[in-house]
Amino acid sequence: MKRSGSITAKLILAFLAVSVTVLALASGITYWLTVREFKQLVFNQSRDQFVSDVGLYYQMNGSWEGVQEYVNLRNTSPQPGVPGPGVGQPPVNPNGGQNLPSSITFLLADVTGKVLVPAGQFQVGQTLPSATLEQGTAVDVSRKQVGTVLVIGSPPPLGGLELQYLNRTNMALLYAALGAALVSLGLGTILARTLTHPLRKLTAAIHAMAKGDLKQHVQVNSSDELSELATAFNQMSADLDRLNISRRQMTADIAHDLRSPLTVIGGYVESIRDGVLKPTPERLDTIHAEVMHLQRLVEDLRTLSQADAGELRLHREPMAPLALLEQIAKSYNQMAAQNKVTLEVQAQPDLPVIRLDQDRMAQVFGNLIGNSLRYTPQGGRILLTAGQEKDMLIFHVQDNGQGISPEVLPYIFDRFYRADSARSQGGESGLGLAIARSVVEAHGGSISAESAVGQGTKIKMVFPLP
């Protein structure tokens, strides 16, 4: 639970950090743009006012004579509505020029480019090049250009009203940031708890499994990665529970299979030792048969344990599929005849040779044919076939016996799984098909089954060709 809480806290902090970062960037950009636009506004107002004032002067006097004194007087004694020092026009220095190079200043030239009001490095009487004049603002009187105004220097600092507006804007941004942070904190908490709720449920289910309750189911009402994780966990839990049940059933089956022959052997040996029975050949044959049954059971368990550990040794040798099937059929023809079941082989003689462990494959086919003989009625048929599909060699063992129910079919090859009563008569432990799958997979192949109740079963084995 501590880990889940830690994830929740991290998610909340992540949401909060992202929100604060975005707000800080937005506030900084907004403030920068506002200051820049305000400076541009002050500059435009100052320039337009200066152009209007000198244009009015020319219109009233009919010439530029005395315009420098007018501009100096205008700057030192601003009229209402006319920008003065601190708003857009710095004070005039004692030499008649404008100081404060970091502030905005205006230069006035006539239509010929001759400087009338100096600024910066330009002096009165100096003629400006045409390229410089093209960058200025024309002074028009009666729709006729009479001069040009040039801007020298940088935009002026903001005045008191502008700074007050910016301060109010900053406070509004601060309040908005605090409000957004609180909203982000609340939403982040809700989202974090929503996202981690399935994890808490999974953690609780895992703790329950650690205590031995393997059958757990976690319900997640979403369609994201957490839902996929919950689905995988539910499948794992169901598989573990099923395997645990199969293991317990398998233990009971093995104990029963061991107890029955041991009881028979022990009873005969004790009776012979006490002189109650004589050691006749028939009784010794019975004891021998039970011993062989125990050996087969132990060998099956050993084969499965080797397959589980990846230590199942194979002695591969090239063999023709048709020859393999004919040899196996020859071994089981007598048993099939006793059960009044027909055992047939169908395969093309020109099938490619494949390298297989003959003894292991005989064990596989023996388990499959044994199952088919056990559940195929008299007059039935078992068909062994081999064929080729692209680069795969395919074997089939098909019967027309009882078939397997659909709910059992997916699990018949599982280790430690015992099928229903239709496939578990006669003390069978259910190891044959598990061994068959282990041997086929050790050869790099695969095995599957198709079946329908009352119509028979078809086992398919696929092996890659070299």
N, C-alpha and C positions, 0 to 999 in steps of 0.2 A: 504493500500500500504506500510505503514511503516513496518508492520509485515513481508510482503513478502521480503522487502529489508533486514530486519534483518536476515531472514533465509538465504538469498543469502550470506550475509557477513559471517555468521557462517559456511556455507558450504565451502566458499573460505578459511577461516582460518583453517577449519578442513583439507581440502586437503593439504594446505601449511604445517600445523603442522605434518601431517603424512609423507609428503615428507622429511621435514627437519629431523624428527626423524629417518627415515630409512637411510638417507644419513649420519647422525651423527654416527649411529651404524655401518654402512658399513665402514666409514672412520676410526673409532676407531679400528675395527677388522682388517682392512687392515694394519694400522700402526703397531699394535701389532704383527701381523704375519710377517711383513717385518723386524722389529727389531729382532725378534726371529730367523728368517732365516739368517739374516746377522751375528748375533752372532754365530750361528751354523756353518756358512761358514768360519768365521775367526778361529773358534776353529779347524775345520777340516783341514784348511790350515796350521795352526801352528803345529798341531800334526803330520801331514804328513811330514811337512818340518823337524821337529825335528827327526822323525824316519828315514828319508832319510839321514840327516846329521850324526847321530850317526852310522848308518849302513855303510856310506861311511868311517867314521873314523875307524871302526873295519876292514873293507876290506883293508884299506891302512896300518894299523898297525898290523893286524893279531891277536890282542887281545884288551882287554878293558883297558889296563894299560894307565894311564894318561887321561882317558876320562873325569874326573871331571874338570880338568884344562881346557880341550878343551871346555867343555860346558860353563864354566865361561867366558872364553875368547870370545866365540861365542855370549854370551848374552850381554857382555859389548861392543863388537865391531862387530856389525852385518855387514855381507857382502851384496852386492847388491843381491836382490832377496831372502835374508834370513830374516824372521820376527825378529824384534828386540823389544826393550821396547816400549810399547804403541801400538804395533800391535798384539802381541800374547805372548811375553816373557817379564816379568817384570825384573827389574835389580836385581843383586845378592847382598845380604846383606853382611856386613863385615865378618860374620862367615862362609861364603861359601854357605849358603842356600838361598832360594828365599823367599822374603817377600811379602807383600800385600796379605793377605789371601783371599781377595775378587777377586784376579786375578787368571788366569790360570797358573799352574806350571806343569812340567813334572818330573817324577821319572823314573830312569833307573835301571833295575836289570838284572843280567846275567841269563843264562838258569837254574841255580840252585835256583834262587830266591833271591840271595844275592844283596843288594842295592849297586849300584855303584855311582849313582848321587842322593843325598837325596832330599826329598821334604816333607813338612808338618811335621808330627810327626815321620816319618821314617828317620833313621840315616844310615850312611855308615856302611856297614858290617852286618846290620840286615837282617835276612832271612825272606822273605815274605811267608805267607801260600799260598798253591796252589789255594785256592778259590779266593784270592786277585789277583793272577797272571792271572787267567782265565778272569778277567775283563779288562786286558790290551791289548795293541796292540803289536803283535810279530815283532821283528827286524830280518829280514831274510837276509842272505848273501849267495849267491850261492845256493839258495833254501834250506838253512839250518838255523833254528832259533838259533840265538846267544844271544838273550836278549828279554826283554819285557819293553815296555814303558807304564806307568800308568799316568793318568791325576789326578792331585790333585788341588782342588779349583774350582771356578766358571768361566764361560766364561768371557773373557776380555771385557772392554768397547770398543765401536766402535771408529774407527779412523776418521780422518777428511774427507776422501773421502766418507766413508759410511754415515757420518752425512750430508754431502752435498747432497748425493743422496736422503736421507730421507727428507731433507728440500724441495728439488724439488718435491718429491712425495707428500708431504703435500700441497705445493702450487697448484699442479695439482688437488688434491682432493678438495681444497678450491674453485678453479675456477669451478670445476665440480659441487660442491654443490651450488654455486651461480647460475650457469646456470640452474641446475635442479630446484632450487627454483623459478627462473623466469618462467621457462616452467610450473611448477606446478601451479604458480599463474595464468598464462594465461589459462591453461586448466581448473583449478578450477573455474575461473570466467565463462568460457563458459559452463562448466557442471552445475554449480550452477544456472546460468540463464536458462539453458535448463530445469533443474529439477523444478525450481520454476515458470516457465512460465505458466504451467497449473494451479498452485495455484493462480497466479495473475488473470487468466481468471475466475477461480471459485469465487474469491473475488469480481471481478467486477459484475459477475452474481448475487451473493448474495446481493450486494448493490442495484442492479436493482430490485430484488425481494422485498427488504425492502421498496422500493419506490412504490410498487404496481404492478409492471410488473412481474407477476408470471410465464409467459411462457418464460423460458430461456433455451438455449442449448449451452453446452460447448463442443467444438470439441478438442479431445486429440488424436494425432496420435502416440499411443504407445500401448503396451500390458502388462503394469505393474500395480502396485497398484494404481498409479495415474489415469490410464485409468479406473480401476474399480471404483474409487471414482467419476470420472466424469460421468461414466455411471449411478451410483446410484443417483448422483445429477440430471442428466437429467431426470431420471425416476421420482424422487421426484417432480421436477419442472412440469413435464407433469401431474402428478397426482394432484398436487395442483391446476394447471390451470383448469384441468377438473372438480375438485371438486368445484372450485370457480364458474365456469360456471353452474354446476349443482345446486349450492346453489342459484345463481341468478334466474335460471329457476324455482327452487323449491319455492322460495319466490314469484315469479309471479304466479305460480300455486296455492299456498295456498291463496294468495290474491284473485285470481279469485274464488276459491272454497268458500272462506268466503264471498266475495261480492255478489255472485249469490243468496244464500239463504237469506242473510241479506236484499238484495233488495226486494226479494219476501215478506219476513216477514214485512219489513218496509212499503211496498206498501199496503199490506192488512190491517195492523194495522192503518195506517194513513187514509185509505179510510173508515174503520169502525168507527174510532174516529170522522171523519168529517160527518158521516152519509151518505156517498156516497154508501157504501155497507152495507148490513146487515150481522151480524155474523152467517151465516148458518153453519150447521155441515160440509158441503163439504169444505167451506173456512177454517174452523178451522182445519180440517184434513190436508189441504195443508200446513197451518202454522206449524202444529205439525210435518209433514214429514220433512220440512226444518229445524226445530229445531233439530230433530233426526240426520239429516245429519251433522249439525254442531257439535253435541256431538260426533259422530263417528270420525269426523276429528280431534277434540281436543283430543280424547282418543288415536288415532293413534299417534299423535305427542307426547303425554305424554308417551306412551309405548316406542317410540324411544328414548326419552330423558332419561328414566330410564335405558334402555339398554346401552346407551352411558356412563352413570355414574356408571354402574355395579350394579344397585339397582333394577333390574327386579326380583321381588319375584316370586318364584315357589312353588306351593303346590303339591308336588309329591305324587303319590299313585300308588300302583301296578295295572297294567291292562294288559289284554291279547291283543296282537296286532289285532287279528281277531275281537274281540268284539269292539275295538276302531274304526276300519274301518267300521264295520257294523253300528255302531251308527252314525258315520259321514255321511255315505251314506244315512241312513234313513232320516237325516235332510235335505239332498239336492236332494232327489229323486223327490219331487214335482217340484222343480225348473228345474231339468234336463228334466222332462217330458214336462214341458211347452215349453222348448227349443227344444223338440224332439231330445234329446240326451240321449244315454244309459249310465247309471252310474253303473259300475260293481265292485265287490270286489273279490279278489283272495288272499287267504292266508291259510296256514296250521293251523289247530286248535291246534297242539302241539307245537307251537312256544313258547319260554320262556317268562315268564312274565317280563315286564319292568316297572320301576317307572318313570312316566311322569306326568306333570301337565295337567290334562284333558282339562281344559278350555283354556289354552294357546295352546295346540295342536289342539283343535277344531278351534281356531282362525287361526292357520297356515293352516290347511287343508281347512278351509273356504276360505282363500285368494287364495290358489292354485286352488281349484275347481271353485271358482268364475271367475278366469282368464280363465280357460279352457272352462267354459260354455260361456264366452263372445266371445271367438274366435274359438269355434268349430262349424262348420255348422250343420244344421239339418241333422239327420241321422248319426251323428258322435258318437263317443264313448269315454268315460272317464273311465280309469281303475285305481283302487286303489289296490295296492299289498303290501304284507309284506313278508319278507324272512330273513333267517339267513346265514351269512358268517363268519365262525369261531366264534369270540367273539363279533360280530357286528350284530345289528338288522337293517334291511334296509327297508324303506318305499319308494314306488314309486307312483307318480301321473302322469299318462301318458294320452295324448289326441292325436287325429289325426286331429288337427285343422290347423290354418294358419302357425304356426311355427314362429320362431324368426330369423331374419337375423344374419349372423355370426358376423358382426361388432358391433352389439348391445348385443349379448349373454354374453360376459364377464362382462357386467356392470349391468345386470338386477337386481342383489341383492344389488347394491350399494345404500347407503342412499343418499337421495336428488338427485337421478338420475332418469330422466324421459326418458322412452323408446321412440322409434320412434312412428309414428302415428298408426302403426299396433297394438300397445299395449297401447295406450293412448287415446282412444276414450271415449266419455261419461263423460268427466270431471274428469277422473281418475288422481290422483296426483302422482301415482307411489310409494306409501308407503307400499303397501301390501307385496311385496316380500322382502322389507327391514325389515319389522316387522317379516316376516317368518324366515329370516336368524337370526335375533337377538334372537328369541325364541329358535330356534334349537341350536344355539351356547351356549345359557344360560343353556341348558340341557347337554352340553358337546359334542354335535354332530356337524355334518357338513351338508351343503346343496349345491347341484350343479345342473346344468341343461344341457341337451342335446337337440338340436333342429335342424331342417332343414326346410327351407321355403317350405310350401305346404305339409309337411309330419307330422307335429305335434311337440309337445314338451314333454320331459320326465324330471320330477323333481325327484331328488334322495336325500333322507335324511338318514343319517347314525348315529346310536346311539350306544355307547358302552354298552355292557351287564354287569351287576354286576358280 
